[in-house]
């Protein structure tokens, strides 16, 4: 009789637990529903509508009230972008993509190296005023991007910029003439065998000043978490400071720095303000980025359909780059892997 009672009550208990789980799940979805509705309206609908626009000839005429629907053109916008078939001069998709990739890569490498070196130097025990140094070097991060671009554009000015002024002063010590280097609009290549204009180097210096502090902040946080016992064990084994840096510090910084480097790569790849406000994409659109071309297609050319297709390209380029870098660098791997 006791066995019969257990068999009869077990299914009832399971049904009770199942109802409780279903009610808990339903409650969770009810909490998520407002956020999903907001994201659907603010994020997903514009994205889907942009994809729709990329297959049409959506233009200025379609923005009028009661305007006719744009004409469906299929993949024509995507093909025209790849063929540089634009109703204006200067557009070069493949050239811009190559420059954008090199621009992001060169910046991220320098940012990470400088950030880690500064963090290691400021982590030396006994260094005076290290907290003040750490507070000062994050100042570039809090300055608005537009102000940074405007100030540095004036600094690179040919006639009145302080950089040329400094070079003129140094040159005068040796009896030289005033320096008037056209940093932002010179067509001459500073290094003949590297097809990068002088404005690229001006942008690079500006963005290094802007970008390394955040890397130093992340590296400083990671350095604080490295157990001192690892350095003590390495010292007992006879490792030099250099060996300790490459065999202890660098591996322990990897889980923190690699994801941030990938984030920095994507951010720099889409860094609008320096290219648009500092160099203006010049000379002759040689320092344009994909994001500045997208802006020009929308706001200057009013080619909304083509601009939408262009944005879809940028999205998939960044998605592929993120997946590849994450795969190769194992940026999300833990210490144990």
HUBEL-V275268 format. One line per field, one symbol per residue. ss: DSSP state (a for helix, b for strand, c for the rest). phi: phi as a letter, one per 40 degrees, with the letter a starting at -180 (. if undefined). Layout:
ss: ???
phi: ???
This chain:
ss: caaaaaaaaaaaaaaaaaaaaaaaaaaaaaaaaaaaaaaaaaaaaaaaaaaaaacbcccaaaaccccccccbcccaaaaaaaccccccccccaaaaaaaaaaaaaaaaaaaaaaaaaaaaaacccccccaaaaaaaccaaaaccaaaaaaaaaaaccccccaaaaaaaaaaaacccccccccccccccbcccccccbaaaaaaaaaaaaaaaaaaaaaaaaaaacccaaaaaaaaaccccaaaaaaaaaaaaaaaaaaaaaaaaaaaaaccaaaaaaaaccccccccccaaaaaaaaaaacccaaaaaaaaaaaaaaaaaaaaaaaaaacccccccc
phi: .cccccccccdcccccccccccccccccccccddccccccccbcccccccccccbbcdaccccccgccccccbgcdcccccccfcbcacgcaccccccccccdcccccdccccccccccccccccgccfcccdcccccddcccdcccdccccccccdccbcccccccccccccbgccdcbcccbbcccccbdcbcbccccccccccccdcccdccccccccccccccccccccccccgccccccccbbcccccdccccdcccccccccdbcccccccccggccfgcbcbdcccccccccbcfccccccccccdcdccccccccccccccfccccdcc
